[in-house]
């Protein structure tokens, strides 16, 4: 399953890179990409684990940048 999220209040490209690396190491994650300029997180993960992976990703994001918030992407 592939979904797109927005990371609100993402402050720097270095933080985005750290987040991407940490989320990519989660079990069940096939691919992850965070683009600092657009503040988008694109994640491809196993269907059965997806909800838990997103919860863990949110915790990782908060740990690296406490003011950042993971939100569903809206066009």
C-alpha positions as CSV (number, residue, x, y, z in Angstrom):
1,X,0.0,0.0,0.0
2,X,1.3,3.4,-0.9
3,X,0.1,6.7,0.6
4,X,1.1,10.3,0.8
5,X,1.3,12.4,3.9
6,X,2.2,16.0,4.7
7,X,4.7,16.8,7.5
8,X,3.6,20.2,8.8
9,X,6.2,22.5,10.4
10,X,9.1,20.5,9.0
11,X,12.0,22.8,9.7
12,X,15.1,21.6,7.8
13,X,16.3,19.2,5.1
14,X,18.7,17.5,7.6
15,X,15.7,16.6,9.8
16,X,13.8,15.3,6.8
17,X,16.8,13.1,5.9
18,X,17.0,11.7,9.4
19,X,13.3,11.0,9.4
20,X,13.5,9.2,6.1
21,X,16.3,7.0,7.2
22,X,14.6,6.0,10.5
23,X,11.2,5.3,8.9
24,X,12.9,3.3,6.2
25,X,14.3,0.9,8.8
26,X,10.9,0.1,10.2
27,X,9.8,-3.5,9.7
28,X,7.2,-3.7,6.8
29,X,8.3,-0.5,5.1
30,X,9.1,-1.2,1.4
31,X,10.1,2.4,0.4
32,X,9.9,5.9,1.9
33,X,10.7,9.3,0.6
34,X,10.5,12.7,2.3
35,X,10.8,15.8,0.2
36,X,11.7,18.8,2.3
37,X,10.6,21.5,-0.2
38,X,7.0,20.1,-0.5
39,X,6.9,18.7,3.0
40,X,5.6,15.4,1.6
41,X,6.2,11.9,2.9
42,X,5.5,9.1,0.5
43,X,5.4,5.7,2.1
44,X,5.0,2.2,0.6
45,X,4.4,-0.4,3.3
46,X,2.8,-3.8,3.9
47,X,-1.0,-3.5,4.0
48,X,-1.5,-5.5,7.2
49,X,1.1,-3.4,9.1
50,X,0.3,0.0,7.6
51,X,-1.6,1.6,10.5
52,X,1.1,0.6,13.0
53,X,3.9,1.8,10.7
54,X,2.2,5.2,10.4
55,X,1.9,5.5,14.2
56,X,5.6,4.6,14.5
57,X,6.5,7.1,11.7
58,X,4.6,9.8,13.6
59,X,6.6,9.1,16.8
60,X,9.9,9.2,14.8
61,X,9.0,12.5,13.3
62,X,8.1,14.0,16.7
63,X,11.3,12.6,18.3
64,X,13.4,14.3,15.6
65,X,11.4,17.5,15.3
66,X,9.0,18.0,18.2
67,X,6.9,20.7,16.4
68,X,6.3,18.7,13.3
69,X,3.0,16.9,12.7
70,X,2.2,14.1,10.3
71,X,-1.1,14.7,8.4
72,X,-3.0,13.0,5.6
73,X,-2.1,14.7,2.3
74,X,-4.8,17.0,0.8
75,X,-4.5,18.2,-2.8
